[in-house]
Amino acid sequence: MLLRDIAHSRAGDKGDISNISVIAYDQTDFARLEQYLTPERVKAHFAGIVHGEVVRYALPHLGALNFVMQRALGGGVTRSLALDAHGKCLSGAMLAIEVPDAA
């Protein structure tokens, strides 16, 4: 299954940093998100886009994970030639990560 089947996301940016939150639709899926969505897995998913560190913050009461990705926006909004200089579409790309079905 795809992450989008159990969660939605929001994105923000500041300079060359992309900030993506992944929020479970159902609180019961949060443990699966927390186990499967590691910073390493997210960085591998964004290989070639994210060139810096990925840090994950867990917000269990909200059923959410927040990922802060350094060097992710081609130098930032005013410097990047990317069509999506703000990185908003990265939140949609995050939701394409495959996650295992609940057993």
Residue pairs with C-beta under 8 A, 6 or more apart in sequence:
1 98
1 99
1 100
1 101
2 95
2 96
2 97
2 98
2 99
3 22
3 33
3 37
3 94
3 95
3 96
3 97
3 98
3 99
4 95
4 96
5 99
6 24
6 25
6 26
6 29
6 32
6 33
6 99
7 22
7 23
7 24
7 25
7 29
7 33
7 95
8 22
8 23
8 25
8 95
9 20
9 21
9 22
9 23
9 91
9 92
9 94
9 95
10 20
10 21
10 23
10 91
11 18
11 19
11 20
11 21
11 86
11 87
11 88
11 90
11 91
12 18
12 19
12 20
13 19
13 73
13 76
13 77
13 86
13 87
13 88
15 73
15 76
15 77
16 52
16 70
16 71
16 72
16 73
16 74
16 75
16 76
16 79
17 68
17 69
17 70
17 71
17 72
17 73
18 50
18 68
18 69
18 72
18 73
18 87
18 90
19 66
19 67
19 68
19 69
20 66
20 67
20 69
20 90
20 91
20 94
21 64
21 65
21 66
21 67
21 91
22 33
22 37
22 64
22 65
22 66
22 67
22 94
22 95
23 62
23 63
23 64
24 30
24 33
24 63
24 64
26 63
27 63
29 63
29 102
30 60
30 63
30 64
32 99
32 100
32 102
33 63
33 65
33 99
34 58
34 60
34 65
36 99
36 100
37 56
37 65
37 67
37 97
37 99
38 56
39 53
39 54
39 55
39 56
39 67
40 54
41 97
42 50
42 54
42 56
42 67
42 69
42 94
42 97
43 50
43 54
43 69
45 93
45 94
45 96
45 97
46 54
46 69
46 72
46 90
46 93
49 72
49 90
50 69
50 70
50 71
50 72
51 70
51 71
51 72
52 69
52 70
52 71
52 72
53 69
53 70
54 67
54 68
54 69
54 70
55 67
55 68
56 65
56 66
56 67
56 68
57 65
57 66
57 67
57 68
58 64
58 65
58 66
59 65
59 66
67 94
69 90
72 87
72 90
73 80
73 82
73 85
73 86
73 87
74 80
74 81
74 82
74 85
76 85
77 85
77 86
84 90
